[in-house]
Amino acid sequence: MTPTTINPARHRSLGDQTWQDDAVCQSTQYNPVDPETFFPEPDETGKIAAAKSLCGQCPVRRACLDAALEGGDTDGIRGGLTEEERGPLHEKIAHRLDYSRVNDTIAGRDVHLTKAERRAVVYAAFRHGVTEQRLAWLLKITEEHAQKLYRETRRALRNRDLNQPATTTAPPEAGGERLGRDDFGTAA
């Protein structure tokens, strides 16, 4: 039996285009690929099927799709999806919250982040005691902006704690009698 290993997610760094070297759609001397295959008209089902077939074999398909979504690329077939299939993903990308991206950023890697992921980085950095200078470096912002984000986070956490209802639950009773510790058995 072979052991199964789960590789951690490897996210593209900011400005990283090296994944394109491994793409199946890259035309080479031994593998000529017509780039027009990936820009078919909506009624050219044969070209669409051919492009999707190539994408299905591609080892960097996920990176290609991420690059298209993060860059707002709406033309052609990217990551195995047509323009129409990527449409709903483009609308949702700003709300994506992938904690592996957040963790990678906290660890110091330059990763493309959505607005939701940037907010999660600020919160995680605040909770872990990351300095404002380090937060500024991680998010590529000024230290003043990092200070502002920490102030907002402190305020939000304080307000959240203030808005928590201070309710106390009454102890359970059985038939009008108060239950004691021994009434619950040895697990209590």
Steps between C-alpha positions, in 0.01 A plus 500: 500500500644838405478782754279792413640846551309821477705785365418843639347749262761687301368839409644726235714780633431856391631546147588131464443385144740203507207260501447585131817307411325177604171573323386253235383788281856630455600431145840337457693351210380152597151600613357763266182648650289756316422782751177572310368170638456674836305793355209334318173663405205386715368270225836330426436194716784301342759762601349527847518121547861492373606781734328342800662169416845661507416679826392169651858371454668814630699481827456875564131522425417637848770769479367599157146533633619695805701735278198559276271570796747713693596698191141549385572319172164434340611396149557150371521165671713511815543226757267276304205740521338713234428869541140422595600233752747737669242782521349397836849435640609852404206636696587295809879547499495813718327300774728195486640412841762229476676460834798328338564830318464690828743263673748525212489878525553498877797269436649770276411384150378749239163359403213654305233584758136596469345768719360235733841330525671834572256561787570148629876568486454816709290315756739201518803728525334697780409182688854362464667822612661580166647850511356782295827520308479133407133533402591795279769289333268200456221702338727744313346801674636787708554463873241772557244297307594190703450701821157609374406140417605386850300784659193394301555137599536589869182709480307225321607237754418730792157580355435135430580417863278784624208382287512146635192442715594431860257216552533239763316178459303371789612163627285210380232384738311175518140522612556822694804361683850625440728241351831442670831378369427144600179500294699496176709191558876464492558688173398835650 
